[in-house]
């Protein structure tokens, strides 16, 4: 029987139902300010004045923290925390301007906290966003066991001009989809990745073409802020999508239209290995980024300049698909969602 994300304890369909229920409740608070978007897109938006909007978003790194604990390596997990936030907020065209973090742990360990902070600082520097504060909570009763355990999350605020807002409404048939390469698994799907890989391998095992399993799983999430903001300034952009939880089904956040991905590159070796452990191709494309960490939807005449800007910032990218009049997300002719 093929392994699924649901079998690993993460039921995406039921999670979406919970999110919808939460969304209906929190919508009752939107009357207190002029809310542009409050739920369902990549960031919430509140009007500051007649020209400007405040964008906010919060996210964590999920069970990637389990791998950090297993490897006893904590100096990159902070990069993931920053990346998961800033990569989302730029999807509506906002520039991140402020970041705060939250560390919850079962015990005080200054050495580990310092390593986590170094990762946070590295991610913030790459994003060009200041970390202006945070919270470290010691909660021994919340985590089981005597070994060090923790969770890590953050919150980012950004600014966007109303006339520069990108929500996906301008996406139209014939637009091209450009994919920017990922650095690896990033920070999603780790419950499935661990279940698939660790039934055969240990984190210290070395696999040809991958290296040490633990190191591959801890590869930091790529940060797309600077190239994407430059692309927004210099090119026509109709939609932006950070490929995280739910993978390519996330594209439907932008617009209910047809996203045809017919030229996805060969996925990274670590993802091929996960699939070899009994995960179906459909499940892989619904769970992992498969080598494409960020998607840009733009008119067909702009894609070459977008690829050039990515190259300038040291990131590989390619044309991966187009917009059609069929509704749904299609990968290699198969409908994902």
C-alpha positions in Angstrom: 0.0 0.0 0.0 1.4 3.4 -1.0 2.4 5.8 1.8 0.4 9.0 2.1 0.6 12.2 4.1 -2.7 11.3 5.8 -1.1 8.0 7.0 1.7 10.1 8.5 -0.8 12.0 10.6 -1.5 15.0 8.3 -4.9 15.0 6.6 -4.9 18.0 4.3 -8.6 17.8 3.5 -9.6 17.8 7.1 -7.0 20.5 7.9 -8.6 22.7 5.3 -12.0 22.2 6.9 -10.6 23.3 10.2 -9.0 26.3 8.6 -12.3 27.3 7.0 -14.0 27.0 10.4 -11.4 29.2 12.0 -11.7 31.7 9.1 -15.4 32.1 9.6 -14.8 32.9 13.3 -12.0 35.4 12.9 -13.9 37.2 10.1 -16.1 38.6 12.8 -13.1 40.8 13.9 -12.5 42.4 10.6 -14.9 45.3 11.3 -12.4 46.9 13.7 -10.1 48.0 10.8 -10.3 48.3 7.1 -9.4 44.8 6.1 -8.6 44.1 2.5 -8.0 40.4 2.8 -8.1 38.5 6.1 -8.0 34.8 5.3 -7.2 32.4 2.6 -4.4 34.2 0.7 -0.7 34.4 1.5 -1.0 37.4 3.8 -3.6 39.4 5.6 -4.0 43.0 4.5 -5.1 46.0 6.6 -5.4 49.5 5.2 -3.0 52.1 6.6 -4.0 55.1 4.5 -5.4 55.9 1.1 -2.3 54.5 -0.6 -0.7 51.9 1.7 -1.5 48.5 3.1 0.0 46.6 6.0 0.6 42.9 5.3 1.1 40.3 8.0 1.8 36.6 8.0 2.8 33.9 10.5 4.3 30.4 10.0 6.6 27.9 11.6 9.0 25.1 10.4 6.8 22.2 11.3 8.4 18.8 12.1 11.7 19.8 10.5 12.6 20.7 14.1 12.6 16.9 14.8 15.4 16.4 12.3 17.3 19.3 13.9 17.0 17.6 17.2 18.0 14.2 15.8 21.1 15.8 14.2 21.8 18.0 17.2 22.3 20.8 14.6 20.4 24.0 15.2 22.2 26.8 13.3 20.1 26.6 10.1 16.5 26.0 11.3 16.1 29.7 11.9 16.7 30.4 8.2 13.8 28.1 7.5 11.6 30.1 10.0 12.4 33.4 8.3 12.0 31.9 4.8 8.6 30.4 5.5 7.3 33.8 6.5 9.0 36.2 4.0 8.5 33.9 1.0 4.7 34.0 1.7 4.3 37.7 2.3 6.0 38.6 -1.0 3.3 36.6 -2.8 1.0 39.6 -2.6 3.7 42.1 -3.7 4.6 43.3 -0.1 8.1 44.2 1.0 8.9 42.6 4.4 9.9 45.3 6.9 9.7 43.6 10.4 10.1 40.1 11.9 9.6 38.6 15.3 10.2 35.0 16.4 8.8 32.6 19.0 10.7 29.7 20.5 9.0 27.3 22.8 11.1 24.6 24.5 11.0 22.2 27.4 14.2 23.5 29.0 16.5 26.4 28.9 19.6 25.7 26.8 21.5 28.9 26.0 23.9 27.2 23.6 21.1 25.8 21.4 19.1 29.1 21.6 22.2 30.9 20.3 22.5 28.5 17.4 18.8 29.0 16.5 19.3 32.8 16.7 22.3 32.6 14.4 20.0 31.0 11.8 17.3 33.5 12.3 19.8 36.3 11.8 21.2 34.7 8.6 17.7 34.4 7.2 16.9 37.9 8.1 20.0 39.3 6.5 19.3 37.4 3.2 15.8 38.8 3.3 16.8 42.3 4.2 14.3 42.4 7.1 15.2 43.3 10.7 14.3 41.0 13.6 12.8 43.5 16.1 11.8 41.2 18.9 10.5 37.8 19.9 9.6 35.4 22.7 11.4 32.4 24.3 9.0 30.3 26.4 10.1 27.5 28.6 7.3 25.0 29.0 8.6 21.7 30.5 5.1 20.2 30.8 4.1 20.7 27.1 6.8 18.5 25.6 7.1 14.8 26.4 10.5 13.3 27.5 13.6 14.6 29.2 15.6 15.3 26.0 15.6 18.9 24.6 12.5 19.6 22.5 11.3 22.8 20.9 9.1 24.5 18.4 9.9 27.5 16.3 7.6 30.0 14.6 7.7 33.6 13.4 5.6 36.5 12.2 6.4 39.0 9.5 5.0 42.4 8.7 5.3 44.1 5.3 4.1 47.1 3.3 2.6 47.3 -0.2 1.2 50.2 -2.2 -2.5 49.6 -3.1 -1.7 50.0 -6.8 1.1 47.4 -6.6 -1.0 44.7 -4.9 -0.7 41.3 -6.6 -3.6 38.9 -5.7 -3.9 36.8 -8.9 -7.0 38.4 -10.3 -5.2 39.5 -13.4 -4.1 36.0 -14.3 -5.5 35.1 -17.8 -5.4 32.3 -20.3 -2.0 32.2 -22.1 0.0 33.5 -19.2 3.2 31.6 -18.5 4.3 30.0 -15.3 7.9 30.4 -14.3 9.3 28.1 -11.6 12.3 29.1 -9.4 14.2 26.1 -8.2 14.1 25.0 -4.6 17.1 24.1 -2.4 15.4 20.8 -1.4 12.4 19.8 0.7 12.3 23.3 2.3 10.0 23.0 5.4 6.9 21.0 4.4 6.0 17.3 4.2 8.4 16.2 6.9 6.0 13.9 8.6 5.7 11.9 5.4 9.4 12.3 4.6 10.5 10.9 7.9 8.0 8.0 7.8 9.2 7.1 4.3 12.9 7.4 4.7 13.5 6.4 8.3 11.9 3.0 7.9 15.0 2.0 5.9 17.7 4.6 6.6 19.1 6.4 9.6 19.8 10.2 9.5 23.5 9.3 9.4 23.3 7.0 6.4 24.9 8.2 3.2 23.2 7.7 -0.1 24.9 8.2 -3.5 23.8 11.5 -5.1 22.4 12.7 -1.8 25.0 12.5 0.8 24.1 12.1 4.5 20.3 11.8 4.8 20.1 14.1 7.8 22.1 16.9 6.0 19.8 16.7 3.0 16.7 16.9 5.2 18.2 19.9 7.0 19.1 21.9 3.9 17.7 25.4 4.6 14.7 26.7 2.7 15.6 29.0 -0.1 14.7 32.7 0.4 13.2 34.4 -2.7 12.7 37.9 -1.4 15.3 40.0 -3.3 14.8 38.4 -6.8 11.0 38.4 -6.6 10.9 42.1 -5.4 13.1 43.0 -8.3 10.9 41.0 -10.7 7.9 42.9 -9.4 9.6 46.2 -10.1 10.8 45.4 -13.6 8.3 43.0 -15.0 4.6 42.5 -15.4 3.5 40.0 -12.8 0.0 38.5 -12.5 0.5 36.0 -9.7 3.0 34.8 -7.2 3.0 31.5 -5.3 5.3 30.1 -2.6 5.1 26.3 -3.0 4.8 25.0 0.6 2.1 22.9 2.3 -0.2 21.4 -0.3 2.5 21.9 -2.9 1.2 22.8 -6.3 -2.4 22.8 -5.2 -1.4 26.1 -3.6 -1.7 27.7 -7.0 -5.5 27.7 -6.7 -5.1 30.3 -3.9 -4.4 32.8 -6.7 -7.3 32.2 -9.0 -9.8 29.5 -9.8 -8.5 28.8 -13.3 -6.3 26.3 -15.0 -2.6 25.9 -14.0 -1.0 23.5 -16.4 2.5 22.4 -15.3 3.8 20.4 -18.3 7.6 21.0 -18.0 8.5 20.3 -14.3 12.3 19.5 -14.0 13.5 16.2 -12.6 13.0 16.4 -8.9 15.9 16.5 -6.4 17.4 13.1 -5.5 16.1 13.3 -1.9 12.5 13.5 -3.3 13.1 10.7 -5.7 14.3 8.6 -2.8 11.1 9.4 -0.8 9.0 8.3 -3.8 11.1 5.1 -4.1 10.1 4.3 -0.5 6.4 3.8 -1.6 4.9 7.3 -2.1 2.8 7.7 -5.3 3.7 10.4 -7.8 0.4 12.2 -7.2 1.0 12.2 -3.5 4.5 13.6 -4.1 3.2 16.5 -6.2 0.5 17.3 -3.6 3.0 17.3 -0.7 6.5 18.3 -1.8 7.7 21.2 -4.0 9.5 18.6 -6.3 12.3 21.0 -7.1 10.2 24.2 -7.7 10.0 26.4 -4.6 8.3 29.4 -6.0 6.1 30.1 -9.1 5.6 33.4 -11.0 2.7 33.9 -13.4 3.3 36.5 -16.0 2.5 37.4 -19.6 4.4 35.3 -22.1 6.6 38.2 -23.3 8.1 38.7 -19.7 9.3 35.2 -18.8 12.8 35.6 -20.3 13.5 38.7 -18.3 12.2 37.0 -15.1 14.6 34.1 -15.7 17.4 36.5 -16.3 16.7 38.3 -12.9 16.7 35.0 -11.1 20.0 34.1 -12.7 21.5 37.4 -11.6 20.6 36.5 -8.0 22.1 33.0 -8.3 18.9 31.1 -8.6 18.0 28.7 -11.4 14.5 28.9 -12.9 12.6 27.8 -16.0 9.3 28.0 -17.8 7.3 25.2 -16.2 3.8 25.7 -17.6 1.0 28.0 -18.7 -2.6 29.1 -17.8 -5.4 27.4 -19.6 -9.2 27.7 -19.5 -9.5 24.3 -17.8 -10.1 24.7 -14.0 -7.7 22.9 -11.7 -4.0 22.1 -11.3 -2.5 19.7 -13.9 0.9 18.1 -13.6 2.1 16.1 -16.6 -1.5 15.9 -17.9 -2.8 14.6 -14.5 -5.2 16.7 -12.5 -4.0 17.2 -8.9 -6.8 19.5 -7.7 
